[in-house]
Amino acid sequence: MIAPARRWEELVAAFEWRVPEEFNFGALIDAWATDRSRLALHWEDESGRSERWTFWDVREASNRAMNALGALGVGRGDALLVMLPRVPAWHERGRSSRRRSRRTRCAAPAWTWR
């Protein structure tokens, strides 16, 4: 048996998140969208329906949604809550609303009606 070099408890105690001072998720998606075939999301629901979105698709859809929010009068700094189930549109709306408003919270329902 190979003995681990460090115990789990030691690893957990020594772990720390290295979070950058600033991180622009939208810029990352834009950079990856330069390759129109790069897969960003594969989604499938309980009935077997599936969707595949590339980073290009996410960028284009979120730009359309961001422009729609602007047309509705949502501006930088406005508080905004996006609440959708975990479907591809959740990611699109989340990104677009964060680009339009820095005070966005994305939420998914914790339960569903059956």
C-alpha positions as CSV (number, residue, x, y, z in Angstrom):
1,M,0.0,0.0,0.0
2,I,1.3,3.5,-0.8
3,A,1.1,5.8,2.1
4,P,-0.2,9.3,1.3
5,A,2.4,12.1,1.7
6,R,0.0,14.3,3.7
7,R,-3.2,13.5,5.6
8,W,-6.5,14.8,4.3
9,E,-7.0,17.0,7.3
10,E,-3.6,18.7,6.7
11,L,-4.4,19.4,3.1
12,V,-7.8,20.9,4.0
13,A,-6.2,23.1,6.8
14,A,-3.5,24.3,4.4
15,F,-5.9,25.0,1.5
16,E,-6.7,28.6,0.5
17,W,-8.5,30.0,-2.5
18,R,-6.4,32.2,-4.8
19,V,-9.0,34.6,-6.1
20,P,-7.7,37.4,-8.4
21,E,-8.4,41.0,-7.4
22,E,-10.4,41.4,-10.6
23,F,-11.8,38.7,-12.9
24,N,-13.9,39.4,-16.0
25,F,-15.8,36.3,-16.9
26,G,-17.3,38.0,-20.0
27,A,-13.9,38.8,-21.4
28,L,-12.9,35.2,-21.0
29,I,-16.0,34.0,-22.9
30,D,-15.3,36.6,-25.6
31,A,-11.7,35.3,-26.0
32,W,-12.9,31.7,-26.2
33,A,-15.6,32.7,-28.7
34,T,-13.0,33.5,-31.3
35,D,-13.1,29.8,-32.1
36,R,-16.7,29.4,-33.2
37,S,-16.6,25.6,-32.7
38,R,-15.3,25.6,-29.1
39,L,-18.0,23.9,-26.9
40,A,-19.1,25.8,-23.8
41,L,-22.1,23.9,-22.7
42,H,-23.8,20.5,-23.2
43,W,-27.2,20.4,-21.6
44,E,-29.7,17.6,-21.4
45,D,-33.0,17.5,-19.5
46,E,-34.9,14.6,-17.9
47,S,-36.8,13.8,-21.1
48,G,-33.6,13.5,-23.2
49,R,-33.8,16.8,-25.0
50,S,-30.4,18.3,-25.3
51,E,-28.6,21.4,-26.5
52,R,-25.0,22.2,-27.3
53,W,-23.8,25.8,-27.1
54,T,-20.4,27.0,-28.2
55,F,-18.8,30.0,-26.6
56,W,-19.8,31.9,-29.8
57,D,-23.4,31.0,-29.2
58,V,-23.2,32.1,-25.5
59,R,-21.6,35.4,-26.5
60,E,-24.1,36.2,-29.2
61,A,-27.1,35.3,-27.1
62,S,-25.9,37.2,-24.0
63,N,-25.2,40.3,-26.2
64,R,-28.8,40.2,-27.5
65,A,-30.1,39.9,-24.0
66,M,-27.8,42.6,-22.7
67,N,-29.1,45.0,-25.4
68,A,-32.7,44.1,-24.5
69,L,-32.0,44.9,-20.9
70,G,-30.6,48.2,-21.9
71,A,-33.7,48.9,-24.0
72,L,-35.8,48.3,-20.9
73,G,-33.8,50.9,-19.0
74,V,-31.5,48.7,-17.0
75,G,-28.2,50.5,-16.5
76,R,-24.8,50.0,-14.9
77,G,-25.2,49.7,-11.1
78,D,-28.9,48.8,-11.2
79,A,-29.8,45.9,-9.0
80,L,-31.0,42.9,-11.0
81,L,-32.2,39.4,-10.1
82,V,-32.2,36.7,-12.8
83,M,-34.2,33.7,-11.8
84,L,-34.5,30.8,-14.2
85,P,-34.2,27.0,-13.8
86,R,-30.9,25.5,-14.7
87,V,-31.3,25.7,-18.5
88,P,-28.9,27.1,-21.1
89,A,-30.7,30.4,-21.0
90,W,-29.7,30.8,-17.3
91,H,-26.1,31.1,-18.3
92,E,-26.9,33.5,-21.2
93,R,-29.0,35.8,-19.0
94,G,-26.6,35.6,-16.2
95,R,-23.7,36.8,-18.3
96,S,-25.7,39.5,-20.1
97,S,-27.1,40.9,-16.9
98,R,-23.7,41.0,-15.3
99,R,-22.4,42.9,-18.3
100,R,-25.3,45.4,-18.0
101,S,-25.4,45.7,-14.2
102,R,-22.6,45.0,-11.8
103,R,-25.1,44.2,-9.0
104,T,-26.6,41.1,-10.5
105,R,-27.5,37.9,-8.7
106,C,-28.4,34.8,-10.6
107,A,-30.6,32.3,-8.8
108,A,-32.1,28.9,-9.7
109,P,-35.2,27.5,-8.0
110,A,-34.3,25.1,-5.2
111,W,-37.4,23.0,-5.8
112,T,-39.8,22.2,-8.6
113,W,-43.5,21.3,-8.8
114,R,-44.1,17.7,-9.7
